[in-house]
Amino acid sequence: MIPILLIAAAVLGACLVFGYSSFVVGLALMAVGVLGLVAFLSTPGTVLRPGEREFVEERHYFGRNDDHHEFRK
């Protein structure tokens, strides 16, 4: 909901400054869309759960000769 309000505010502000025309509305929507895309791509790909403070990379190991597992003999 908040991103929609921010887009509407940016378009309304551009229209108030530069005048109401389809060119101004289209240009403002394009600029806000590019800015939103850049912001989305710059965020990390994980969502931290409550209580977590840092991102931990998930690792997958294949095979039986791994050093991180202790196998019982």
N, C-alpha and C positions, 0 to 999 in steps of 0.2 A: 504494500500500500504506500509506503513512504517513497519508493522510487518513482511511482506514478505521480505523486504530489510534487516531487522535485523536477520531473520532466515538465509537468504543467506549469510550474513556477518559472522555469527557464524559458519556455516558449512564450508565456505571457510577458515576461520581462523583455524578451527580444522584440515582441510585437509593440510594446509600449515605447521602446527606444527607437526602433527603426520603422515603425508603421505596420499596419495590418495588411499583409499581402501573402499570397500563397508561397512566394519565393522566400520570405522571411520565416514563415512557419516551417517550410521544408528544410531550410538551412539550419534553423534552430534544432529541429528534431534530429537531423543528421549529426550535428555536432554533439548533442546530448547522447545519442546512440553510440557514437564512436568513443566518447568519454566513458560511458558505461561499460562498453566492451573491453576497453583497456583496464578499467578497474576490476572487472570480473576475471580477466586473464592474469592479473598480477597477484591474485589471492592464492594461497596454498590450496592444494587439492584435498585437504582433510578438514574435518570439523572436530574441534576439540570437545570432548565430553566434559560435563561439570566435574571439577576437581583436577582436571589435567592442566598442566602449565606449559607443556612443550610438545613439539611434534616429534614422534619417534618413527623412524623409517621402518617399514615392514620388510623383513628379509625372509626369503625362502631358500632352504637348503635341500639338495637332492643327493641321494646316495647314502651308503652306510658308513663311509669313512669320514664323517664330519667331526670336527674338533669340538663343536659346541654341545654335542650329546654324549652322555655317558651311557654306554650300553652295558647291560648286565650280562655276564657270561655264565 
